[in-house]
Amino acid sequence: YVFGAPTIWVHEATVILVGVNFAVGGLFVLYDRAHINIVVVYQSVPPAVQRVFDVLIGLVSTAYLSVLAYATWGVAAQAWRLGEKSGTAWNPPLPMILKAALFASLAIMDVIAAVQLLQAVRRLALGRT
């Protein structure tokens, strides 16, 4: 083995990389508004109703992300406090890294959703799309 018995560490390194990339990927998708939408109802209503939908979606998204970020804060803090590790032969701090990345990602996504909610409220108040 070129890397010195990679079967010991490759699986967990892959889990860390994929897990963190998955968490961070959500940030970019939300920021760019590139998530998958089912737009049958949204596109069938007038722009004024679409603006109301945007505010409702922003409220639900912000509330949901706030609850998730709050829940993951406790889990991530406990993992760091305990120095949680994977328990395998390599024994990396995989749980600490993934839980912290998930919390950070959710907290930032919550801020992005809140900004998008404020933008939707402004569009609703001004009557613009």
Disulfide bonds with the S-S distance in Angstrom:
none
